[in-house]
C-alpha cells in the first residue's frame, strides 16, 4: 500500500512540475476523482486562490445526474466548472490531471469543459 501511494505522489509531482514550467500566468484546472464523486477547481497559483469550483455534490449536478461516479456526472461537472470559470473571467487554463490517467471520467470532464468555453 505504501509503495502505491509513493508512486501516486511521484506521478502527481511530475505532472505539477511540468505544468509549472509551461503554464505561464494561466490558471490551473485541477481534477480529483474518488470512488463516488468527481471534483474540479480552477486555481490561480500566483495568488493562491480558488477562482471556481464544481463537483458532483453541487445541487445543480446532483439533481441532473443519477450517480456521481460515471462519465455523465463528469460531463456535467465539466460544463459547470467551465461556465463558472468563464463567469470569473478565466478563459485559458492548464489542465492538471494529478496522478490520474487522461481516460474515462477525467477525459469526459476535460472534453465537456472545452466544449463549454475553456481553452487548454
Order of alpha helices (4+ residues) and beta strands (2+ residues): alpha-beta-beta-beta-alpha-alpha-beta-alpha
